[in-house]
Amino acid sequence: MGIAIIVHGGAWEIPPALHADHAAGCRAAAEAGWAVLAAGGSALAAVEAAVRVMEDDPVFDAGRGSHLNRDGEVELDAAIMDGRRLNLGAVASLKRVANPITLARHVLTDCKHAFLVGPGAARFARQVGVPLCDPADLVVERERLEWQARVANGFSPETEFAPDPADTVGAVAFDQEGDLAVGNSTGGTQFKLPGRVGDTPLVGCGLYADNTLGAAACTGWGEQIMKMVLAKTAVDQIARLGDAMTAANVAIAYFQHRIGGLGGVICISPEGQVGWAFSTPNLAYAYRTTGMTETTAVLGARHSAI
């Protein structure tokens, strides 16, 4: 049986100066996941490996380099799902965990609950040996200056919230056993209210995996994605249409038609086909499947030939 991985590095209008960095970051993540799969590793392990690479890359809105909330702090969310047993682990509102995807996997494997938040999630991290960091270690100069500029220009950190660019990261994998897995990680939207949680860690919204149907990860305006349960919508379309690329395009077309949805989706079918679609100006993604000799990494532009 073949193997496959596809990753995303966010859907929005990505500044041209960052295009190369986004594509390179997605390539590195996909290659990390591919190495796990090629060595016979599980889809879950591949997803975690790929997402960790992007959490550690400050170009993305995940882990170190994430956007700051209205209080000038980083708060992180992540989730991971196993398509074989439909098990999942999710975490949200983390301030001291640099790789929330790893903590989410521990929730999946080592916890009777499926979703932990805030201080309780940090306490669980200590229990399972996931290291805690200084919150200041998650803040990069680019985001600190952006936050300061917003305040200086009259955006009140007490009231301002908008669906600004958020380069959420995610991965979908298909392993040699025919198992699917998916994971997402994010720092959320710029200037978000403290405690705001978007679609990223919500099963069915930001991600979904079922070996019999398919798997998908989403990125974009989280409040809209939640309304549409977009990941599950994409997975159901894979099962209905039998083709991952067609399913992704149908899901995004309905998302856009129904509520003017701004976002993107990556997916894999139960046969290992990859697909992607987006309604934002750009989507950063990379993928590799059996038969390909190298990873393809793209900073896609809407309406262009991909």
N, C-alpha and C positions, 0 to 999 in steps of 0.2 A: 504494500500500500504506500502511496506517496505521502509527502509532507508539504506543508505550506505555512507561510506566515505573512501577515500584512500589518503594518503599523501606521498610525497617524500622529502628526505633530501639531494639529490644530487647524481649524477652518475659520478664516476671516480674511480681512485685507492685510496680508503680511507685508510689511515694508520691504521694498526691493533690496535694500541694503542687507536684509536678513534672509533673503531667499536661499543663498548658498548654505548658510549655517543651518537653516531648517532642513534642507534636503540632506545635508551631511549628517545631521543628528538622527534623522529618520533612517538613513542607510545604516549607520552604526547600530541602531536599535534592532533593525530587522536582521542584521548579520549576527548579532548576539543571540537572538532567538533562534535563528536558523542553525547556529552551531549546536545549540542544545538539542534541537530536533534531529539533526544529522547524526548525532552521537547516540540516538535512541532514547533521548529524554522525552518527558511528557509535555503535552501542550500547556499544562499549568506552569511547569518550570520555564518553558520558553517564553510565555507571556510575562511572567515575573522578570526574567532576565532582560527582555526587551524594554519593558517599562522602566526598570531601574536605570538603564542607560539614559533614558530621556529625563528622568527625575534628577539625575546627576549633571545634566547639561543645562547650564543657566540660560540658554536661549529660549527654553520652553517654559510655559506657565504650569510647572509641576515641580515639586521638590524645591531645590535651591534655584532661585531666580523667579519664583512665583510672584504674581501681582500682590499688592498690598491692599488690605481692607481699609475701611474709613479711618480706623485707628492707627494706620501705618504698620500693621502686623501681617504676617503670613499665616493663613489658615488653610490646611490641606485636607483633601478628600480623595478616597480611592476605593476601588472595589475589584474583585476578581471572581469569576464563575467557572465552574467545572461542568462541561456539557454532558459528561457521562452520567453523573448522579444528580445533577442540578443543584449541587451544593454551592454556596456562595459565602464570601466574607466581605464586609464593607466597613469603612471607617470614615469619620468626618470631623471637621473642626479641630484638626491636630495642629499644634504649634511647636512641637519639639521632636518630631519624627521626620527625618530627611527622606526616607524611602517608605512612604505609606503603603505602596503596593505590597511590600513584604509583610507589613503588619496586617494588611487585609488577608493575605494568604494564611497567616497564623490564625486569624479569626475563622477562616474556612476550615482549617485542619485541627485546631487545638481549642476551640471554644464551642460551647453548646448554643451560643447566640450567633446571629448572622450579621449584626450591625452594632458597632460600638462608636461612641462619639466623645469628644472633648477629654476632660480629665480621666474619665473611666477608660477610654481607649489608651491614654498614656500609661495608666496604671497597668493595664493588660500588657502593654509593650514591655514594661519592666519585668513582668512575670514570665514572659516567653523569651526574654533575652534580646529583644530588639533595642538597639541603643537609642538613647535620647540625646538631642543636641541642644545647643544654645539657640533660642529663636533667632538671635541676630545672625547666626550662620546661614540662615535661609534667605536673608535679604541681600540683594545685589545692588550696586550703585545705580544701574539703569532704572530700577523700579523705585528706589528711594527718591531719585531726582524727579521721576514722573509724578509721584505722590506729592512732593513739595510744590511742583509746578501747578498742579491742579488746585491746591489750596491757595497758592499765591494768586492765581487767576480768578479767584472768586468761587470755586467749587467748594461748597461747604462739606466737610467730612461728616457733618451731622445729618445731612439730608440727601446728598447727591448719590444716585445710583443709576447706571445705564448699562446696556448690553454691549460693553466695549470689547475689543479683541481679547480673546482668552485662549492661549495655545495649549489647551488640554491635550494630554497624550494618551494613547491607547494602543492595544495590540490584540490581534486575533490569531490563533494558531491551530493547526491540524497535525496530529502526530501519527507515528507509524502504526499505532493501535486503532486508528480511526477516531480518536477522541478529539473533541473541540474544547477550547478554552478561550476566555476573553478577559481583559483587564483594562481599567482606565485609571488615570490619576490626574489631579488638577490642583491649582491654587485658586481657582474660581475667577470671578469677574473683578476687574479693577474697581476699587472704591466700594466694594460690596459691604453691606451691613455685617458687623461681626455676628457669626453664627449662621450666616446664609449658607445653604447647601443647594447646589444645582442638581443637574441630572446625573453627573458623573458616577456617584456611588449607588444610584438607585436602580435596582434590578428591573429590567424591562424598558427603562428610560434611556440611561446612558450605556447599558450593556445587557446582553443576553446570550446564553449559549445552551443549546440542546442538540445532542448528537443526532437526533432523528430529524431535526428541522434546519439547523444551521447556527451560526454565531455572528454577532454584530457588535460594534462599538461605535458610539456617536460622539460628536464634538460640535460646538456652536453655542447658540443662545439657549442656556439650560432651561429657563422658564418655558420657552416654547417647546423644547424637546420633551419635557415632562408632560405637557398637554397631550402630545401625540403618542406617548409611550413608543418612541421612535425605534429603539433597538428591537423591541419585540415585533413592531410592525414590519421592519426589514426582514427579520427572521421568518415571519409568517409568509412573506412574499417569496422568500427562497423556496419554502416548502410548496407554495402554490404554483410558482412559475418554473421551478427546477433549474434556475440559472442565477448565480450570485450577482453578476453585473446587472442583469435586467431587474432583479429584485431591488438592488440598491437604487437604481434610477427611478423605479416606480415609487418606492418609499419616499424619496426626496421630492419627487414631483407632487405627490399628494400632500406632503408636509408644506411645501411652498404654496400650493393651490389653496389649501384649507385655511392656513393662518399666516401666510407670508413668511413661512419658516426660514430661518437663517441657520444653516448648519451643514454637517457632512456625516457620512456613514461609511465604514469599511466593514466587509463581511467575508465569510467563507462558508461554502456549502458543505453538506455532509460528504460530498465526493472530493473536497479539497479545491474547488474553484474559488478564486478570489474576485471580489467586486468592490466598487467604490462609487460614490456620487456625492455632489455637494451643491448647495445653492448660494454659497458665499463667494466673494471674488477669488479666494484661493483655498486650496487644501494641500497641506504637506503630507506626503505618504510615501511608503516604500514597501516592496513585497518581493517574495521569491517563492516559487513553487517547484516541484519536481520537474526536471527537464530543463530548467533555466540554469545557465552556467554562472550567473552572478545576480546580485540584487539590483532591482530597478528602483531608483529613488526619484521622486518628482515633486516639484512645487507647482501644482496644477493651477491653471487659470480657468475660470468658468467660461464656457462656450468655446474653449479651444479644443483642438484635436489632441487627445491624450493617447 
